[in-house]
Amino acid sequence: MSLTTSRALDAELHTIATRLRQSTVTLRDVAWRGRARQALGAGVAWESGGVIVTNAHVARRDRVEVESPDGRRAVARVVARDPRHDLAALDVDGALPLTPAAVADSGGLRVGELVLALGHPLGVPHALAVGVVQAAASTARRQIGDTTVPQVVRADVRLAPGNSGGALADVRGRVVGVNALVAGGLGVAIASERVRRFVAELAPRARLGVLVRHVRVRTPPRAAREAAAERGALLVLEVEVGSPADGAGVLAGDLLFAVDGRRVERGEELLEALRGVRGGAPLLLEIGRAGRRSTLSVAAIVSAPTSRAA
């Protein structure tokens, strides 16, 4: 490598590190009373509405102290926690100026690509480590409904306590994962597509108060010349007492085919149909019961999820 090339690479890494630092916060335990408080880990200011994303094992308490890149501090609330995927979301209620990170599709990573990890390893603030992707997110996916969601990115990047919750980024400085642990000598990060799904579920949405399961059903022909067709639907397993669905007359055992004319065959499609619904706005549910179709009007309640476990 020539001296010119080396200097250009140094300058590029410095630029990327500076960009990542603007979106990376330091997390500390609010209950710690010692003078020197080592960081629990890092957090990433995500692209949506001031949300900070970190690991669930970092944000174990309901409140965490957050320090912004410029040294200002505030106490954040843990608004959601997903221990299964080691993710947590924090909210500082606008108390700190945060720069959202640029986020890339982790599914586009390829084995052999350079990645960069930013965090606070062993108390060293905003330290940068460089490595190579060993197993791309596209090779570590999990089936969720009809879609596959990348779960983790494995890279030969050196991580240490304090890196947890920090960003794993590509060479353009875009976040492709949230660093979580070291396994088999490799750094493991929660893939950005998994994180995006987690953050998307934080958005306020209407709720019906039903527990459903995907089933396949035979639908009768609409005309004599047509054959019966098989299609997906949602079987209502439980109806929460006092919920909007309960008030509208939805019963356990009903089949839910559509919401406001939008077909829903899987749980993810139902959640998507409920997003963006205004509080009290009536929803029309296409229901199947005892072989007959009917339409029920439901005034769904809009609520934002709080701390939850997947």
Phi, psi and omega per residue, in radians:
M1 nan 2.254 -3.131
S2 -1.295 2.840 3.132
L3 -1.089 -0.665 3.137
T4 -1.118 -0.780 3.125
T5 -1.112 -0.713 3.132
S6 -1.082 -0.747 3.139
R7 -1.167 -0.655 3.113
A8 -1.128 -0.707 3.106
L9 -1.143 -0.745 3.101
D10 -1.015 -0.772 -3.117
A11 -1.139 -0.688 -3.133
E12 -1.174 -0.745 3.110
L13 -1.114 -0.681 3.110
H14 -1.091 -0.729 3.138
T15 -1.106 -0.783 3.140
I16 -1.120 -0.775 3.139
A17 -1.060 -0.735 3.120
T18 -1.071 -0.732 -3.137
R19 -1.137 -0.756 -3.129
L20 -1.180 -0.634 3.138
R21 -1.077 -0.568 -3.140
Q22 -1.155 -0.349 -3.110
S23 -1.945 0.116 -3.067
T24 -1.976 2.216 3.131
V25 -1.902 2.891 3.068
T26 -1.849 2.361 -3.129
L27 -1.972 2.351 3.124
R28 -2.361 2.740 3.141
D29 -1.331 2.145 -3.137
V30 -1.218 -0.347 -3.101
A31 -1.468 -0.173 -3.096
W32 -1.259 2.278 -3.075
R33 -1.920 0.043 3.137
G34 -1.281 2.869 3.140
R35 -1.248 -0.812 -3.132
A36 -1.721 1.916 -3.091
R37 -1.865 1.822 3.121
Q38 -1.227 2.533 -3.099
A39 -1.083 2.406 2.990
L40 -1.212 -0.613 -3.103
G41 2.974 -2.810 -3.104
A42 -2.056 2.989 3.053
G43 -2.534 2.690 -3.125
V44 -2.002 2.190 3.029
A45 -1.217 1.911 -3.013
W46 -1.407 3.028 -3.009
E47 -1.331 -0.119 -3.021
S48 -2.023 2.018 2.872
G49 0.876 0.668 3.058
G50 1.333 0.232 3.118
V51 -1.319 2.371 3.026
I52 -1.847 2.255 -3.140
V53 -1.874 2.399 3.069
T54 -2.582 -2.959 3.082
N55 -1.519 2.590 3.075
A56 -1.108 -0.585 -3.122
H57 -1.302 -0.223 3.046
V58 -1.490 -0.823 -3.109
A59 -1.650 1.237 -3.100
R60 -1.364 -0.490 -3.139
R61 -1.656 2.943 -3.117
D62 -1.293 -0.332 3.118
R63 -2.323 2.488 -3.105
V64 -2.411 2.445 3.055
E65 -1.384 2.298 -3.131
V66 -1.996 2.285 3.045
E67 -1.990 2.157 -3.124
S68 -1.329 2.902 -3.135
P69 -1.011 -0.447 3.136
D70 -1.594 0.135 3.033
G71 1.663 -0.081 3.111
R72 -1.335 2.625 -3.048
R73 -2.227 2.636 3.069
A74 -2.742 2.783 3.089
V75 -1.667 2.213 -3.124
A76 -1.824 2.614 3.028
R77 -1.621 2.454 3.002
V78 -1.456 1.929 -3.057
V79 -1.663 -0.267 3.086
A80 -2.778 2.553 3.137
R81 -2.482 2.299 3.130
D82 -2.206 1.499 -3.097
P83 -1.069 -0.521 -3.101
R84 -1.065 -0.695 3.124
H85 -1.851 0.182 3.096
D86 0.959 0.889 3.128
L87 -2.235 2.564 3.035
A88 -2.512 2.623 3.116
A89 -2.081 2.370 -3.111
L90 -2.063 2.650 3.102
D91 -2.324 2.188 3.123
V92 -1.791 0.159 3.087
D93 0.933 0.655 3.085
G94 1.290 0.201 -3.087
A95 -1.286 -0.311 -3.119
L96 -2.229 2.481 3.042
P97 -1.375 2.030 -3.083
L98 -2.146 2.462 3.097
T99 -1.749 1.981 -3.135
P100 -1.061 2.495 3.125
A101 -1.330 2.639 2.947
A102 -1.377 2.321 -3.056
V103 -2.084 2.375 3.125
A104 -2.011 2.832 3.100
D105 -1.272 2.002 -3.129
S106 -1.133 -0.385 3.130
G107 -1.174 -0.268 3.134
G108 -1.504 -0.082 3.132
L109 -1.188 2.589 3.083
R110 -2.172 2.590 3.084
V111 -1.032 2.317 -3.133
G112 1.753 -0.202 3.116
E113 -1.253 2.595 3.046
L114 -1.357 2.437 3.041
V115 -2.349 2.779 -3.104
L116 -2.232 2.377 3.121
A117 -1.979 2.283 3.117
L118 -2.111 2.337 3.122
G119 -3.005 -2.708 -3.091
H120 -2.236 1.069 -3.047
P121 -1.099 2.222 3.114
L122 0.916 0.589 3.074
G123 1.504 -0.029 3.104
V124 -1.410 1.986 -3.021
P125 -1.253 2.403 3.014
H126 0.868 0.866 3.112
A127 -1.527 2.540 -3.097
L128 -1.948 2.384 3.057
A129 -2.241 2.527 -3.101
V130 -2.065 2.432 3.128
G131 -2.652 -2.985 -3.090
V132 -2.182 2.403 3.106
V133 -1.139 2.192 3.113
Q134 -1.748 -0.616 3.097
A135 -2.449 1.944 -3.082
A136 -1.277 2.783 -3.117
A137 -1.044 -0.557 -3.107
S138 -1.169 -0.280 3.112
T139 -1.746 0.082 -3.123
A140 -2.375 1.080 -3.078
R141 -1.815 2.822 3.096
R142 -2.297 2.383 -3.113
Q143 -1.295 2.212 3.061
I144 -2.277 1.854 -3.058
G145 1.118 -2.230 3.131
D146 -1.625 0.040 -3.057
T147 -2.102 2.816 3.045
T148 -1.980 2.360 -3.086
V149 -2.077 2.203 3.083
P150 -1.048 2.422 -3.092
Q151 -1.784 -0.933 -3.062
V152 -2.461 2.789 2.986
V153 -2.100 2.258 3.116
R154 -1.898 2.268 -3.080
A155 -2.459 2.602 3.081
D156 -1.418 1.187 -3.107
V157 -2.197 2.409 -3.040
R158 -1.399 2.034 3.097
L159 -2.045 2.705 3.127
A160 -2.571 2.896 3.073
P161 -0.893 2.247 -3.042
G162 1.939 -0.354 3.040
N163 -1.387 -0.399 -3.069
S164 -0.961 2.311 3.122
G165 1.559 -0.152 3.129
G166 -1.459 3.044 -3.038
A167 -1.487 2.464 2.839
L168 -1.862 2.150 -3.009
A169 -2.185 2.740 3.045
D170 -1.487 -3.089 -3.051
V171 -1.274 -0.074 3.043
R172 -1.739 0.094 3.110
G173 1.383 0.293 3.136
R174 -1.691 2.364 -3.082
V175 -1.245 2.203 3.101
V176 -2.023 -0.019 3.122
G177 -3.065 2.916 3.064
V178 -2.016 2.016 -3.063
N179 -1.051 2.389 -3.042
A180 -2.226 -0.774 -3.039
L181 -2.875 3.086 3.029
V182 -2.020 2.263 3.130
A183 -2.438 2.201 3.140
G184 1.080 0.503 3.141
G185 1.442 -0.020 -3.134
L186 -1.915 2.537 3.016
G187 -1.308 2.408 -3.136
V188 -2.088 2.208 3.133
A189 -2.121 2.497 3.045
I190 -1.261 2.149 -3.037
A191 -1.052 2.525 -3.075
S192 -1.048 -0.564 3.119
E193 -1.190 -0.593 3.047
R194 -1.165 -0.721 3.137
V195 -1.153 -0.721 3.129
R196 -1.025 -0.744 3.116
R197 -1.091 -0.744 3.127
F198 -1.050 -0.815 -3.124
V199 -1.182 -0.673 -3.133
A200 -1.056 -0.565 -3.128
E201 -1.283 -0.149 3.106
L202 -1.394 -0.342 -3.083
A203 -1.090 2.419 3.088
P204 -0.989 2.416 3.122
R205 -2.583 2.780 3.096
A206 -1.228 2.621 3.089
R207 -2.242 2.483 -3.141
L208 -1.724 -0.548 -3.085
G209 1.535 0.697 3.138
V210 -2.245 2.616 2.975
L211 -1.887 2.176 -3.017
V212 -2.214 2.858 3.082
R213 -2.505 2.436 3.117
H214 -1.198 2.346 3.071
V215 -2.434 2.810 3.005
R216 -1.829 2.335 -3.101
V217 -2.307 2.708 3.069
R218 -1.635 2.141 3.127
T219 -1.776 2.387 -3.105
P220 -1.178 2.674 3.116
P221 -1.199 2.582 3.104
R222 -1.479 -0.332 3.115
A223 -2.391 2.761 -3.065
A224 -1.084 -0.522 -3.088
R225 -1.441 -0.137 -3.110
E226 -1.617 2.668 3.075
A227 -1.663 2.716 3.060
A228 -1.097 2.512 -3.090
A229 -2.050 2.661 3.067
E230 -1.851 2.321 -3.133
R231 -2.548 2.920 3.137
G232 -1.518 2.706 3.070
A233 -2.703 3.045 3.090
L234 -1.940 2.093 3.080
L235 -1.495 2.175 3.125
V236 -1.366 1.991 -3.131
L237 -1.541 -0.700 -3.123
E238 -2.492 2.625 3.041
V239 -2.178 2.141 -3.123
E240 -1.199 2.253 -3.141
V241 -1.093 2.292 3.130
G242 1.448 -0.004 -3.123
S243 -1.381 2.910 3.079
P244 -0.974 -0.703 3.134
A245 -1.116 -0.695 3.126
D246 -1.101 -0.757 -3.138
G247 -1.144 -0.493 -3.129
A248 -1.494 -0.150 3.105
G249 1.683 0.256 3.061
V250 -1.213 2.391 -3.098
L251 -2.107 2.638 2.996
A252 -1.051 2.338 -3.079
G253 1.795 -0.272 3.065
D254 -1.175 2.706 3.017
L255 -1.860 2.238 3.105
L256 -1.780 2.069 -3.084
F257 -1.777 -0.604 -3.047
A258 -2.720 2.692 3.043
V259 -2.156 2.057 -3.080
D260 0.892 0.729 3.109
G261 1.406 -0.020 -3.137
R262 -1.711 2.084 -3.111
R263 -1.094 2.386 3.080
V264 -2.257 1.991 -3.129
E265 -1.957 -0.292 -3.128
R266 -2.378 2.805 -3.096
G267 -0.999 -0.667 -3.128
E268 -1.108 -0.615 3.133
E269 -1.235 -0.598 3.077
L270 -1.151 -0.783 3.117
L271 -1.059 -0.721 3.141
E272 -1.133 -0.680 3.139
A273 -1.156 -0.481 -3.096
L274 -1.513 -0.263 3.135
R275 -1.235 2.442 3.094
G276 1.477 -0.031 3.120
V277 -1.333 2.281 3.129
R278 -1.327 2.628 -3.122
G279 -1.023 2.253 3.114
G280 1.445 -0.171 3.135
A281 -1.148 2.299 -3.100
P282 -1.238 2.444 3.056
L283 -2.007 2.444 3.096
L284 -1.766 2.068 -3.118
L285 -1.811 2.225 3.044
E286 -1.572 1.995 -2.996
I287 -2.024 2.494 2.987
G288 -1.968 2.274 -3.120
R289 -2.574 2.178 3.119
A290 0.948 0.691 3.085
G291 1.404 0.038 -3.130
R292 -2.052 2.624 3.104
R293 -1.737 2.522 3.037
S294 -2.625 2.889 3.130
T295 -2.096 2.233 3.121
L296 -1.993 2.466 3.085
S297 -1.741 2.180 -3.091
V298 -2.173 2.281 3.013
A299 -1.592 1.652 -3.037
A300 -1.296 2.493 3.103
I301 -1.604 2.273 3.115
V302 -1.563 2.266 3.121
S303 -2.505 2.615 3.060
A304 -1.737 2.303 -3.128
P305 -1.167 2.573 3.043
T306 -1.894 -2.642 -3.083
S307 -1.042 2.303 -3.081
R308 -2.560 2.805 3.044
A309 -2.139 2.343 -3.120
A310 -1.467 nan nan
